[in-house]
Amino acid sequence: MMRYRCRKVAVKARWLLPFTFFAFLLLFACTEAKEHTAPAINPEDSVSMMTSYGVNTLISDSGVIKYRIVTEQWDVNTVRQPSRWEFMKGIFFEQFDEQFHVQGYIQADTAWYFDQQRLWKLRGRVNLRNINGLIYTSEELYWDGIKHEFYSNCYSKVVTPERTIEGTYFRSDEKMDHYMVSNSQGSFLANDIDAEPDTTQTAP
């Protein structure tokens, strides 16, 4: 009877040994767990520090209100170099004189403003109209706030009550009173037939 009991205890001990070894492996595996970390954010992919929706605001220059900006989305990103404002869903400008009279407007499908350089870059169906009835269209236009001028290296079209000019290079002052279109072609009035192909025009 005693011999049977000893044999029974030995059998139980033999079955417990594999389970004890398995539990030890689990405990060791938990202590060796590795931490999973995400890669560092690339500065070029960094998110904007401010995003505004449904914007309709006035912008002043030297203490005088000069512009109205209307846009669906306005992102401000100061991490990317150079820092910039982004208007990826389109933008509409109105420009005012000192008496708050509308002098013209600009609209584009996409726009960036590089605040340190005071430079606007407008892309996609750019349309501009000034107080004299001049209409400018292009796929790209730069607006330099330091030199106070517009310029473009893309195909541009200028339409005035007197003439229509098309060319591959455009430069103008901010009021569009004095502008230059190079490599130009277009239609003119009879008294403008002798105009040069590369023309510099002054608004009447």
Steps between C-alpha positions, in 0.01 A plus 500: 500500500784735580673411175194599297475841664865583433461405138194724469686804642789441258260501206353835608844657533595386151196678349562824692855546368408607141239749624751657739756538220237657268398753767866597547535565126195727502638700791837540327335606171300775675812648655667519154214691324616768256352849481360599160550869415386699197763672282573868557280749315660635186500883511371505142196298609430689821146609566388861509506681832167668415215416262201728446186420301255733330726806519384851407749748647660839441878543473681824581833626368686769697191551713266551202242240395586408142371149431217262567571126492223245448593131506355165597813386686806687631800308640790668679821297509804646677699174517565456130776709348426756385195550722174551311126544492320247281167540323452159340126542428517832319522867590330827411657845557347843492731801499399837648633854483537723806130596480407131506389501135548174310791529256492148361495132582712185461388139522681168459444129555801468733727750674803517730625803691863490615481748787874555546546591132157671474447298183172359368492204261165450324429188294220364285244720322645828624272795421573865573299815425590860580294819524572591134333185369825311426455123530799272546489118480773238541578167666762653731569846641746632761430809708808657660399711800847650539546616140123562464470320169341201326689263272450168324710269285195313370264575214308816590210684339422869553167639379421873510221703335753590224702184440569133578859384556634150561856404589728266691642756745314766697606773744297787645466742789240423768236726344546350152551852363837411345555147372726312262419189295786337312481256207153644459231455240146630483247738350523880512311806384586647160721772648701230685594295193863617513544382859806287570452124550660534848304787649497713809159655553370782719134501592311796350 
